[in-house]
Amino acid sequence: MTAIDTALETALRDGAAAGIVAMAADRNGLIHQGAYGERMIGSGIPMTLDTTFRIHSMTKAVTAVACMQLVEQGRLDLDAALGALLPDLAAPSVLEGFDDSGAPILRPARTPITLRRLLTHTAGFSYDIWNANTGRYQKATGFPGPFSGTLTSLNQPLAFDPGARWHYSIAIDWAGKVVEAASGLDLESYFRRHIFGPLGMDDTTFVQSEPQRARRVTMHKRQPDGSIAPFILDRPETSEYFGGGGGLFGTAPDYMRFTRALLSGGGPILKPETVALMARNHLGALRVEPMLSVMPGVSADCEFWPGMEKTWGLSFLINTEDTPEGRSAGSLAWAGLSNLYFWIDPTRGVTGVYMSQILPFFDAKSVSAFKGFECAVYETIGK
């Protein structure tokens, strides 16, 4: 067994997940690929490399690439107000609070929503998982939540004026609608034609075929006693729209094709200068804030590398210092709700993908397993 195998097998014995698929590569090829554990705990059905997952917010980076393809073509502008393209974004309201009767207090936003603000989570949107006022607004008005799959759910009021702060949000779902409006294609068709097809990502889709669904891992949830049990996710199989912020299903090998393309400068999906632009700090003096959960069953509090300033690109988390795991400063990363993670380290020339399917997000054992995997990858290449 390699150091990577040992780290992941140990994580499974410690109860990190029912099953894990993990891969790492450099610019020349694969460093590691492996499937561990079961698709459903106690089932005896093993994880395999072609197991399909809900990849949740790992969808966001794909949507960002689609946006930047259209920026390259001059069909989108990062800093133009988006109201002319999407009228629903022309005059957003900001939720200021609630009156004595509990009714929401709304006012017009003072600044416009732009594509850059969508891709950097500074447009003012939020998720009810990490924003108590958003959840309170939903309860007070009967407004649907982000996992309802309804188009109406996208029209939530903003939590702050665009450009005022960083706050993780549904903004990339709106970026998906921007891609559709600018291209004239629905998001599934656009991705298939311009990203999945060129990269050979044949198992990544918003709507799975029966054979793909048959290979899907079961969702699990951490129980109060620390054990793991299967869990039915309260989310529709298909939505009224293709969710650019979190709607894709896919496999680890497919996502590795995507991250390797970005690691290698973007070919054949982006120009090298566009990848470099996406990898820069686009927050200015703002910084990534801790994601404090108001739904602990869905997400724990989330902060990568407490004490380190983090910034955001288009649309990636960027660490400003080298990390204890071995990741270089200026690397790109993000995650998916059920403890899926990826990173791209241009300095060391390495990328990794870790996929599991367990809630809550940022579960301590899951984070430890991912860190162990990453450490083992850097040990393998010579930390």
Summary of the structure (lengths in Angstrom):
residues: 383
radius of gyration: 19.8
end to end distance: 19.0
largest distance: 62.9
contacts: 1339
relative contact order: 0.19
helix: 32%
strand: 19%
